[in-house]
Amino acid sequence: MFQPTAGALAVTVPVVQFDQNNAAVLEIFGQHKELVSLPVVERQRPIGLISRHIFMSQMSKPYHRELYERKTCIAFMDKDPLIVEAHTPIETLGALAVASGDKTLADGFLIVEHGQLLGLGSGLALMRGLVDQQVEKNRQVMQSIDYASVIQRAMLSNSRAAMTQALPDACLVWEPRDVVGGDFYHFEQHPGGWFAAVADCTGHGVPGAFLTLIASSSLKQALELHGPHDPARLMQDVNRSMKRVLGQHGTSDKPSESDDGMDACFFWFDTATRTLTSASAKLPLFVVDKDATEVLTVEGKRVGLGYVDTPEDMQWDNHSMRLAPGAIVFVCTDGVIDQIGGPKHIAFGKQRLRRTLQEHAQLPMPELGRTVMNIHHHYQGTQRRRDDISFFGVRLGAPNSHNGTQA
């Protein structure tokens, strides 16, 4: 049976010589809007890769263009990109890409033939190649999906562990409709507070899982560049990054081949001021006051990230509120709200979710999470599960006298 190799994924792209300056890089990126990364070569031998996202973010900072424009391009070069020979089997390449980290999925990899640059490969093309190959072998497809589930759960495990350590009264549910899913979450503890994200990528199953890798990688890069304090700014960066990685700059002359993206809620909690700052793209955030007398819903903008129709310069808004000890913050994907069930065969809905949170707010958060799932499953009844289900909830406690931290 024919075994596809890395050479089939090679795309000819512009290159920059190692001794050219950053002004040349800026000019190439300006002329080629679709270019995600730019190979750096020395006599046609690749020595590194420049990520558009990282390069443009750095050059847009005050005075950086004046400081770096005339300096050599290696200042912003990834000196250790994934480089593979053209004859490398696709399956081997997939394992190498996973081992090399998120940057390969986001920025691509270099394909060479006898040491000479043949072209640039993308993480998305690699994923498609892997899927196309596995379609012909159903047993191997199932093996790949099962292993993808292990990878996806491993990808999420660090966030779950960080949340468990940082938040004493919290719940986190991630339940894909299929073996793998299109939902993901992210959690980081920082000096002075914590950052969390809940996101729902287009679709579910294998396509949704692929998108979670791209979206999660984009979020991690944005956090590294800008820090966790401005969720709206992070959304802008993730939107731009996803559109570039997915090539979603559709025009009437050259429409995009896909229209994928994600809905999300990013939020930062400042423990000193007890201020929750959130930005939302179609996912609501619920706040139950400490006495459970009221449930506030923060809707955000009805515009998702990364889609063809979402402008590249789209801006989301931060919403800030000070919360008293005992308040509950709860965010879920639309798999919770849109599930059909009940005697009238209608959606579970936001109102039923708000009522559930309010009626059971006195429970510890892990038990509240289980209660929400039990009520949801009972409501679903014999109806088919429509989507992946994910949610994150936390009860904000008082400052901890031992270490000065708060939930």
N, C-alpha and C positions, 0 to 999 in steps of 0.2 A: 504494500500500500504506500502511496506517495506520502512522504512526510514533509510538510512545509517547513521552511527554514527562515532564519532572521532576514535573509536577503530579500525575501518577498515583501518585507515591511519597510524597506529602505526608500525614503523619499528624498529626492534631490532638493537641497535648500541652499540659500546663500551662506557663505562662510566668511569669517574674518581672520586675517593673519595675526599671529601672536604679537607682532610689533606694531599693529595699528592701534590708534587711540580710541577713546570712548566716544568721540564725536562721530567716528565711522560707524560704531555700533549703533548709536542713536539714529544715524541716517538710514541704516539698513532696516532697523525696526520700524522707522517711519514709512519706508517704502513698502514694507511687507507686513501689513496689519495682521495677517493670519499666522505669522511666525511665532511659535511659542518659545522656542529656544534657538540660540545661534551657536553653531560649532566654532571653536577656535582651533586653527590648524597651523602647523609648521611644516612647510613643504608637503602639503596634502595629508600629513599625518595628524590626526586629532589629538589635542593635548588637553582639551577642556570644553566646557559648555556654559553659555551665559543664558540664564533664565530671564525672559522678558519681564516677568512679573517683579522679580527681585531687582533687576537693573533699573526699570522705570520708577519703581518705588524709591530707590536710593537717589536717582538723579533728580527726582521731583522735590527732594528736601531742600530747604533754604541753603543756598551757596554751594550745594554739592555739584551742580553742573559747572560752575566756574572753577571749582577745585579739581574736578576729575575729568573734565572734557578732554583735556590734552594729555592725560596720563594713559599709559598702555591699558588695553582692554583686559589684561589678566587681573586687574584690580577687583573686578566683579565676577571673575570666572570660577566656576566649580571645577576644581583641579582633579576631582576624582569621580567623574561620571561613569555610568555603566558603558563599557565598550565591548562589543561582541563581534566575532567573525561572522561573515555572511552565511556560512554553512551550519551555524548553530541551530539545532532543532528548536521549534517553537516551544515545546514543553520545557526544554532546558532553559530557554530564555525566560519563560514565565517564572521558574523557580529563582533564577538570578535576579529578576526584577523585584520579586517579593523580598528577597534577602537584602537587596541594596537599599530598600527603604522607600518612603513616600515620594521623595524627589524624583525618582525614575518614573513613577506613574504620572506625575504632574508635568515634568520638564522633558521627558523622553530619554532616549539612549542613542549612542553612536554605533553605527554598523560599518565595519571595515572589511576590506578584502585584501589579503596580503599586507596588512598594515595601512593601506591607503583608504581614506574616507570614501565610503560608498553612498551613505545617506544617513538621514535621521529617522529613527523609529519613535512612534508615540505609544504611550501606555494604552490609549483607547484602541489603536490599531492592533496592538498585541492582544488585548482582551477579545476583540472581535475574531482575531485569528485563532485564538484558543477555543472560542465557542464554536466557530465554523468547523474546526477539526473534530471537536467532540460530538457534534451533531451526528456524525457518521458512525459513532460507536456509543450506543446507548448505555451500555454497562459502564464505560469509562466516563460518560457524562455524569452518571450518578456518583461515581467515585470522586470526580472533580468537585461536584456540588457539595458532597459531604466534607471534603477537605476545605472547600471555600468557607463552609460554616465554621470550621475550626479556626481558620485565619480571621474571619470576621469577629468571632467571639474573642479571640486573642487581641485583636485590635481595640476592642472595647474594654478589655479587662483592666487596663491601667486606670482608665477613668473611673470605673466602678470601685477599684481599690482606693483611689484617692478620695472619692466621695465618702466611702465607708469610714476612712480615717478622719476626715475633716468634719463630717456632719453626723452628730450622734443620733439625731431623730429625722431620718430621711427614708424615702422609698424610691426605688428605681425598677421599672419593668420594661423589658425589651422582649417582645414576643413576635417573631416574624410569622407571617401567614404560611410561608413555605419553609424550606430548610434554611435558606438565607433570606435576608430582607433588605428593604430600601430605607429603613429607619436607622438612625445612629444618634449617639449622644456623646458629649465630651465634657469633662470636668477637670478643672485645675485649681489647686490651692496656691495662693500667692500671699506675700506679706501684705497684710491689711485687708484681705478679703478672699473671695473665691469667684471663679468664672464657670458658668455652665452653658451648655447648648443642647437643644433637642431639635432634630431635623428629620424631615421626611422627603426623600428623594423620589423622583419619578418612578412609578412602577413598584414592583416587588419581585421576589425571587432573584434569579441571576442578574438581570439587567439592573434592578434596583441596587443589588449588592455592589456591582461594578461602580455605580455612581457614588455610593457611599465612600468608596476608596478615594475617588477624585475629590469629592466635597470635603471629606475629613482632612485630606492632605492640604487642600486650599485653606481650610480654617487654621490648621497648625502653622502654616507659613505666615498667615496674617497675624496670628498671635505672636509669633517670633519677631515680626517687623514692628508691630504697633503696641503690643501689650494688651491686657485684658480690660482696660477701664472704659473703652468707648465701643460698645456693641454695634452701634450704627456704622461706625467706620469699618469695623471688621466685616460687616455685611457687604459694604461697598467693595472691599477687596476680594472677598470670596466670590461675589457676583462676577467681577471682571475676570478673575482667574478661571472660573468654571466656563465662562463663555469662550475664553481663548483655548482652553484645553479641549473643549468639545467642538471648537470651530463654529460656534453659533453666532455668525455675523451675517445672517441671511439677507440677500438683496434680491431685487427683481431679476437681475442678470444671473446671479448665482445663489439660488436659495440654499439654505442649510440642509444637510442630510438628516438632522435630528432636531428635536425641540424638547430637550430635557433640562431639568433643573431641580430645585428643591424649595420647600417651604421650611421655615426655621424660626426659632426664637433663641436669641443670645442674651444672656443677662449676667451682670456683675453686681455682687453684693459687697459693699464697703462696711466692714465690721466696726470701724470707729464711729461713723455717722449713722450706721444702720440704714443706709440708703441702697435701695435696689434700683439699678439702671438697666432697662431692657430695651431691645429693639426686636420687632417682630415682622416677619414676612409671612402673613396668612395664618400663622399659628397663634392662638390666643394664650394669654397668661392669666391665671386665676389667682387672686389673693383673698384668703379667708381671714377676716380680722380675728384678733386674739379671743374674743368672746363668741365667735361664730354667729354673730348677728347679721353679718353682711358678707357677700361675696362680690368682689370687684373683678371685672373682666377687662383686661387690657388687650385690645384687638390688634393694634399696629396697622401696617399698610397691607392692602390686598394685592401685593405684587411679589411674586416669587423670585428666587435667585437663579441666574444662569440661563433662563429661557430666551429664545430668539427675540420675543417681543419685549423683554426687559432691557431698557437702555443700558449701555455700558457705564454711563455716568449716573445711573440711578442712585438716589440717596434715600436712606431710611432714617427714621427719627428715633432718638432716645426718649424714653419715658422714665422719669425718676420719681420715687416715692420713699418716704421714711416709714419704716415698719417697726411696730412695737414687738417686744418679746412675746412669743406665743402665736404670732401671725403665721399662716401657712401659705407657701408659694407652690403652685402646681402648674405644670406645663405638659401638654400631651399632643401627640400627632393626631391627624384627622381619622385614623383608624378607630379611635375610641368614639368620636362624635358621630361619624357617618355610618356606623354599623346599623344595618336594618334588623328589626326584631319587634318584639311585643305583639299584643293582640291586633294592632292596627298596621303592622308591617311598615313602620316608619323609622327614621333614624333615631339613634339614642339621644343625640342632641346636646347642646350646651346647657340648656335649662335643667335637664335631668342630671347632668354631671354636676352642675353647681349645687343642686339640691342634695345629691349624694355626699359631696364634700362637706356641706354645711351640717347635715344630719349626723355625720360620723366624725366630725372634726376633733372630738375629744379623744379619739383612739390614738395610740402611738402610730407614727407614720408608717412603719412596716405593716402594721395590722390594717391601717387605713388603705394602703395600697392593695392588700389582699381583698379587702371588702369591695373596693371599686371593681376589681377583676371579677369577683363572684357575682356582683350585681350585673355587671356587663355581660358575663357568660349566660346568666339566667335570662337576661333580656334578649340576647341573640337567639336563644332557643334552638330550633332546628334550621334556622337560616344559615346560609353559607358565610363563612368569614370573608369579609370584603377586602381587608387590607391588613398590613402589619400594624401592631399596637405597641406604642412606647409612651411612657410618661415618667416624669420626675417630680417628686414632691419633697418639700422640706419644711419643718417647723423651726422657725427662727428662735433660738434660745437666748438666754442672757449671757453676758460675758463669762468666760470660764476663769475662775480665780487662779487656777494653777498655771495656765499658759497664756492668758490674756486673749484667747481667741473666742469667736462666737460661731454659732451655726449660721 
